[in-house]
Amino acid sequence: MALQREHGAEHPFWALGPFKIRLPFIHYRWEFPEMIQGLIMFVVSLGMIPLLMKYLGMPYEAALAFCVVAGIGYLLPALMGVPLVPGWITPAIPVVLLYLQAFEPGPEAVKAMIALQILVFIIFLFLGLTGLGNKLVKVIPNSLKSGIIIGAGIAAMMGELKTGGRIDNTPVSLLIGCIVSAYVLFSLSFKHFVETSRVAKTISNFGMIPGMVVAMLVGWAVSEYPLPDVQWGITQPDFALMANFLVFNVGMPSADMFLLAIPTALIAYVIAFGDILVGFTLCQRVDHLRTDEKIELNVTRVHLVTAIRNALHALFAPWPGLAGPLWTAAHATIAERYALGRKAMDSIYSGGGTFWITGLIAIFILPLVTVFKPVLPIALSLTLVLTAYICIMVGMEELKNSTERGVAGIVAVTLAMPDPKSTVYAVVIGLILYWLIERPNAAQRSKQDRSMLADNTADIEASDPQGVVRN
């Protein structure tokens, strides 16, 4: 029997330094709807396998072992007191892949990935301990931040649409899957159906699963993907083979690799910090609806847990997706069900905890893994296409004037170039354009604001000689 929570209090936990430990069945109950989602959505985590095989040059069995390490990392936020459902730093994946293209698949690419993962770990750890993360993101020009986000979205989309890309090779299944996913997740007309139809509401609760399932069925029906060879038993990830791709065997990255990885690491952090803000907003949106539980949103703890996950990957599973603080689609789905009340979901931690515990278990269920194995590219493609849409949408919304839009557009196009050093070029060009174009405008606006303030003050003094308004 799980520990009971007093109405309006924070969910029970065991204190451990800056962390708050919560265990299933001891601190929170098992949530069956999230268990069902985990048995299907875990396939998205397996979608990293094609990238591991292509860019790091590892066989399938070793890549599957990497997924087990990633699955352990996904458990840490709910375990250590973070209410966000974790995932990859998905918008950064195209940028990471551009960085990896400069290295030969195999030991060199693995070392390059380790260098990047170590830098991401250091950034999260340092900014988490010092509390400087929020300040750093505020210092970065808005046009540069938005340009990076838009450019990551363009790069993700172009990677799928290019000649020889996944959509080019399997257009029917992926295009239909993208259309269904986009309709369920973003369509205004579907949101109207959700308000009036119980079936539509049920479908919306599963996020991108409907589009994924439709894409898989269509892919099998039109023979774009081979039918699965379903096997029974337990999967056997090859941890011995996996060891050949770890820092203990390939060696430490060179100084040049660390230097080349710095821009990509900084871009990944900027994107990840945006994910933290999105996750906190989703929590705040449902927190006021659930007066029975107080959700603690601790920026430092999120940074520390994300740092630990990236350190885990750097040592035991270099991961092109990196370890991000939020899987937006999954967290949004869980938050929506959490808002329905305590009977629907006991705690925000019980939803996220159950989801990823089930996801880790599912990796060892051979029938599930073999069913999804032929169609793993679908999960990755849908994730990247939907991420592209969200990145472009969010990036455009953040731009406040035509000058920022122009600078951001140049940054985005530069970042999306098929060049391993495009991240460096994009950051440099963005900063130069900001100082040459935007900064003078900012100074001029400040001068105009001071002039307007002086004029207004003079008008007030003229119309109010006794100083009544000012006093």
N, C-alpha and C positions, 0 to 999 in steps of 0.2 A: 504494500500500500504506500503510495507516494506521500511525502510530507505535505500537510495541508497549508494553504496560504490564507492568511487573514485578509478580509475584504479591504481592498485599497492599498495593500502592502506590496512590497517587492517580493518576487517569488523566492522560496527558501533556497539557501545555498550554503556551501562550506567556504569560508574565507581562506584564501591562499595568496598572501601578498596583494598585488594589484588585481588579482583574478578572483572570480566567484565561481566555484566548482558546482556544477549541477549534473547529476547522473540520472539516466532513465530508470523508472520504477522506484527510485529512492526519492528524487526531488520532483520528478514530473511523470505524468502518465504516458502511455503509448498511444499515439494518434493513428488510427487505422486509415483514414483518408490520405494522410501524408505517407503512410507505408505504401499504399497503392501507387501514389505518384512516384515515390522513390524507385519502385520496381520497374518503372518505365523511363523516367527521366535520367536514370543513371547512364543511359546510353549516350547522353550528351558528353559526359566525362570521358567515355570511350572514344568520342570523336577526336580526341587529341592523338590517338594512335597513328592515324595516317600522317600527321605532321612529324611525330617522333620518328617514324620509319623513313620519311622523305628527307627531312632536314638534318636529323642526327644520325641517320644511317643504321638504325637498330632493327632487329627482327621483331615480328609480332609478339612473340612470347615475352621478350624483354620489355617491350612497350606496355604489355598488359600488367607486368609487375610494377612498372612506373605508376600505372593507374591505381594500384593498390596503395602505394605510398601517398598519392594525391587524395585517395579516399580517406586515409587516416587524417590527413591535414584538414579535410572538410569537417571533421568531427570537432575540431578544437574550438571554434567560436562558441557554439552552444554549450560545450563542456566548460569553458573558461569565463563565461559571462558576457558574451556579445550576442545581442538579439538579431543580428543580420544573418541571412542565409548566404554562405560564402560561395565563391566560384572562381573564375579566371578574371584577369584584367582583360576582358574580351576585346574592347576597342583597340588595345595595344598590340594584339596579335599580328596584324599586318605589318606594323612597324618592327616588331621582333623578327618576323620572317625576312624583312628586307635586310636587317642587321645580320641574320644568319646566312644569307646568300653570299656573303663575302668569304665564307669558309667552306672547305670541302666536307661533305657529310662524313661523319666518323669522329675520331678523336679530336680533331681540330674544332669542328662544330660543337662538340660536347663541351670542350673547354671554354669556347666563346659563350655558350649558354650558361655555364657555371659562373663565369665572370659577371654576366648580366644579373643573374639571380643573386649573387653575393651583394652587388651594388644596391639592388632593390631592397634586400634585407637590411643593409646598413642605413639606407635612407629612412625606411619605416622605423627602425629602432631609434635612430638619433632624433628624428623629428617627433617621435612618440614620447621619448623620455624628456625632451626639452620643451615640448609643446609648441614648437616653431612651425609645425605643419601648416596650420591655418594661416600664419603670417606669410609663409613662403608663397602659397597659392595666391594670396592677395597682392603680393609684389609683382607677380608675373602679369604682363599686360593682357587685357581682356582679348584683344585681337589675336595674340599669340596662342592663348589657351583655346579659344574657339577655333582658330585655324588648325591647331593640332587635332582637336576632336573631329572636325569636318574632314581633315586630310586622312585620319585613320579610317573614317567611314568610307571615303572614296577608295582608299587602298583596299579595304575589305571587299568592296563591291567589284572593283576592277580585277582583283585576284580570282573572283568567281566567274566573271564574264569573259576574261581573256581567252584567246585561242588556246585550246588544250585544257582550259579550266573545267571545273566539275559541271557547271551549267552547260558548257559547250559539249561535253561528252554525254551528259544525261539530262537533256533539256526538259523533257516532258515531266518526269517525276519531280524534279527540283522546282521548276516554275510553278507547277500546280501546288506543291507543298508551300512555296513562298506565298502564293496568293491566299491560300487557306489560312496560313499563320498570320499574315498581315491583316486579313479580314477579322479574325478572331481577336487579335491583340489591339488593333488601332482603329477599326472602322467605326464611324459614328452611327451608322445604321445598325450595326450589330449591337452596339451599346443600347440602342433603343429596344432591340429584341430582348436583351438581357433583363431589362426592366419589366417586360411583359410576359416573358416565357421562362418557365422553370428549366426546360431543356437547354435553352440558350445559356442560362446562368450556370448550369452544370458544365457545359462545354467551356465557358469562359474561365471556370475555376482551374482548368487543366493547362492554361497558358499555351505554350507552343506544341504540346503533345498532339492535339488534333491534326495540325499541319504535318507533323512528323509521321504520324501513322498513315495519313492519306498519301504522303510522298512515298513511303515504303511500299504500300499496297499497289500504287500506280507503277512504281519502279519494277516490281515483280511482274505485274500484269503486262507491261509493254516490253519486258525482257531487257530493261536497261541495267538491272542488277540481277545476279544469279539467285536462284532460290536457295534458301539456307539449308545447310546440312545439319539438321538438329541432332545434337548429341546429348546424352544423359550422364549426369554425374556432377562432379565438382571440377571447376577450372584449376589448372596447374600453372600459374604464372612462374616463369623461369627466373628466380631471384639470383641464381648463380650466373646466368648469362647477363642479367641486368648489371651485375657488379663490374662487368667489362666497360661499362659506360659511365662509371662514377669517378669522382675526383681522385679516389684512392688508387686507381689504375691508370687513368689517362694523364694524371698530373695536374698541377695548378696552372691556371691561365697565365699568359704572359702579360707584362705591363701594357703592351700595345692593345691587347684585347680589352683590358679594363678601361683604357682611355677611349677606345672606340665605342664602348658600351655606355659611357656616361650619358650622352644625349638620350639614348633609348630608355635608360633607367629613369631619368628625370621626367620624360614624357609619360612613362608608365605610371609614375607616382602622381603626376597631375591628373591623369585620367582616373586613377584609383581614388584620389581624394574626392573627385566629383561623385564617384560611386558611393562613398561614405555619406556625402550630403544627401544624395538621392535616397539611400537606405534609411537615414535618420528621418527624412521627410515622410516616407511611407510609414514608419513607426509612429511618428507624431500624429499622423492623420487618423490612425486607428486607436491610439492611446486614449484619447478623450472619449471614445465610444465604450471603452472597457474600464469602468471605474473600479472594477474588482482587482486589477493588477496595475502596479506602477512599473513602467518600463524605464530602466536606467540606460541612458545613452552617453557612453563614456568614450570620447575621442581617443584618449591615451590608450585605453585598453584595446580598442580596435587596432591601433597602430602596432601595439606590442604583439597581439595575437597574429596579425598579418605578417609581422617580421619573423615570428617563430615559424610560421608555415613556409615562408620563403627560404629560411635557413634549412628547414627539413628538406626542401626540394634541392637546394644547392648541394647538399651532402649526399642525398639518396635518390633523387629523381629530377635532374634538370628538366625544366618544364616550359615549353614555348608559350603556354598560356599564362605563365606566372601565377602567383597566388594572390587573388584579389579579394577585397573585403565583401563583395556583393555579387550574387547572381540575381540580376534585377527581375527576370521573369519569374523565377521560383519564389523569391522573397515577396513579390507583389501578390502572387497567388496565395501564399500562406497568410499574408497580412489580411487579404480579403476574407478568408475563412475565419481568421482570428476575430475579425470585427463582428461576426455573427453571434458572439457570446461565449460564455464559459462552457456551456454544454457542447458547443461545436469544437472548441479547442481550449484546453485548460490553461495553457500559458504559451506565450510567443516562443519560449524555449522548447516546449514539448513539440511544437510543430516543426521547427527547424532541426531539432535533435533527432526526432523520429525519421525525418526525410533523409538525412545523410547517413544515419546508421543503416537504414534499409538500403541506401545506394551502395554502401561498402559491402554489405552482405550479398547484394545482387551480382557483384563482380565475380563471386565464387559460384554462382548458380549457372552451370554449364549450358542448360537448355536456353536460358535467356541470352547469354553471351553469344551462343552460336546462331540464334535466330537473328540477332542484330549485326553480327559480324560482316555480312556482305554489304550492308547498307550504312556502315559507319560514316561514309562521306556525306550522307544526307544530314545527319545530326550536326556535323561541323558546318556544312554549307548553310543550313537554315540559321544556325547561330550567328554566322558571320553576316549574312544578308540582313537579318533583323537588327543586328548590331549596327550595320551601316546606316540603316534607316534612322535608328534612334540617335546615332552620333550626329548625322547631318541635321536632323530636326533640332536637337538640343543646342548644337553649335550655332545654328542660325538664330535661334531664339535669344541667345546671349549677346548678340551684336547689336549695339545701340544706335549706330549712325553709319552713313555711307563710307566714311573714312575707315572705320573699323572693319566694315565688310570688305573693302578693297584689300586691306592688309591681310585679313584672315584668308581671303581667297587665294592670294599669292602663296601664303604659308601652306595652305591645304594642297594646292597643286604641286608645290615643291616636295612636300612630304610624301605624296602619292606616287612620285616618280619611281620607276623600277631601278633604283640605285641604292646599294647598301649604305651609302653615306648621305642619303636624302634627309635623314633625321637631323644630321649636323647642319646641312645646308638650310633646312627649314627654320631651325632655331636661330641661326645667325641672320638669315634674311629677315625673319620676323622682328628681331631686336633692332636691326638697322632701320627697317621701315618705320618701326614705332618711333625711334628717335628723330628720324628725318621728317616724317609726315604727321604722326599723331601728337608727339610731344609738343611741338610748337602750337598746335591747335589747342592742346590742353592748357598751355600757358596763356594763350590768347583768351580762352574761355574764362580762365581764372581772373584775368585782368578785366574782362567785361563784367564778370560777376561783381568784382569789387567796385567798378564804376557804377553799376546799377544800384548796389547797396548804398553808395555814397549819395546818389541822386534820390533814392527813396528816403534816406535819413534827412536830407535837406528839405524834401517835400513835407515830411512829418513835422519838422521843426517849424516850418513856415505856417502850417495849418494848425499847430498845437504849441503856441509859444509858452504856455504854462507847464508843458511837459507832463500832461495828464496821462497820455497814452504810454509814454516811455516809462513812467513811474508805475 
